[in-house]
Amino acid sequence: MTVVATTDQPLTEAEVETIKRDFPILAQDVNGYPLAYLDSGATAERPTQVLDAERRFLEHDNAAVHRGAHTLAALSTDAYEDARATVARFIGAAAPTEVVWTANATDALNLVAYGIANASRGRGGVDAERFRIGPGDEILVTEAEHHANLVPWQELAALTGATLRWVPVRDDGTWTAEDAVALIGPATRVVAFAHVSNVTGMVAPVSAVVAAARANGALTVLDACQSAPHRPLDVQQLGIDFAAFSGHKMLGPNGIGVLWGRAELLDALPPFRTGGSMITTVTMEHSEFMPAPERFEAGTQPVSQAVALAEAVRYLERIGMHRVRAHEEHLAQRMLDGLAAVPGVRVVGPPAGVPRSGLVSFDVDGVHAHDVSQYLDAQGIAVRSGHHCAQPLHRRLGLVATSRASTYVYTTEQDVDRFLAAVGEIRAYFGATDA
Ligand SMILES: Cc1ncc(COP(=O)(O)O)c(C=O)c1O
């Protein structure tokens, strides 16, 4: 890849073509058409550099980390910790030890929720008292959350007797800072919300929510699944306490995710999973746990995945995250303009002019979302259809399912234009025209 960030301008088409050539999977035809992959919001494709990094590690260095004294164990441990430092730098963490490897974002969010549940049951001693919650306390989420950032909080409420509250969404699926701030008070102990919605593309008003949470002593947990891969992310600047994201959505492998947390919080939070690699001493009656991040990394670790994720981060850094964002916003605008011209198509999400990310969810009147995606797939265009793990949001919008087109660094204007042309044919094909 020869693209190097020099401006904050959207990528040129020539640059995108150069990037696209790094992704072997995108070179194929699907159903007789060149693949237009518009499902990166679900999982992103991987460039050769990332595939090669994982393979090189497995062919030369692979061993269990933090255990053996042999050469490969030392090489693996160095690579694993270098990867942690790379991800820490990418998100502006204060130190690599603030980065905990998890299986994915879902796992990271569960780690925080069940850590708080364990603290609430008295685990973690005096250090963990700050996390204890119970009846009378409140956990705040939004009605737009992915199930990964809703169900663990429902469970935490059920386990502790705390009350789960949520910021309501409006008719377009968005929520406002005012509505969120109005729900944050002295009883609020946790505020968990997505930085960027995986359905509406809405960018959350982080600073207003964090200010209100901090003023009331509540912890903030940011689901950064749809932001870390697509826009600059600086966890310290945002003022949040925890952030979670997945490797597979940012050109990296499956099976690895990240929990970032403030060092003093991670060191005080009781572990969620226990076992080998996370203890200092074990007797038959009792165990002492290591500080973070090891206290949360029980068992044999996803080392090659961490190495590959770090390579994905370097790949994104070479492009420049400002340019990644600008490219996707440019494509999203092209999609929005094109869909606005198609009769019977309703886009969910922020109104024109309000910031949004590079994904667009829409409903085609009279045609089920699964039929929409099948019609597009027949032309080699991959989009996601369903409730996108956000059933409450879809219920509120009065929709069973939507279709979602999502972009990334390798998405071309031509991909978007083919998508728009095909969407324009759908209602006629299914006999759903108003005429
Ligand atoms: C906003 C958001 N949160 C959480 C998740 C869960 O990610 P994972 O399945 O990788 O744990 C996703 C994935 O679609 C998402 O888009």
The ligand as a Gaussian input file, in Angstrom:
#p B3LYP/6-31G(d) Opt

LIG

0 1
 C      -22.102000      -1.010000      17.895000
 C      -21.689000      -2.426000      18.098000
 N      -21.469000      -2.869000      19.336000
 C      -21.077000      -4.126000      19.592000
 C      -20.918000      -5.024000      18.579000
 C      -20.491000      -6.412000      18.910000
 O      -19.274000      -6.724000      18.316000
 P      -18.705000      -8.225000      18.393000
 O      -19.780000      -9.100000      17.838000
 O      -17.492000      -8.183000      17.560000
 O      -18.444000      -8.501000      19.823000
 C      -21.149000      -4.629000      17.261000
 C      -21.037000      -5.592000      16.143000
 O      -21.810000      -5.593000      15.225000
 C      -21.533000      -3.295000      17.022000
 O      -21.753000      -2.855000      15.778000

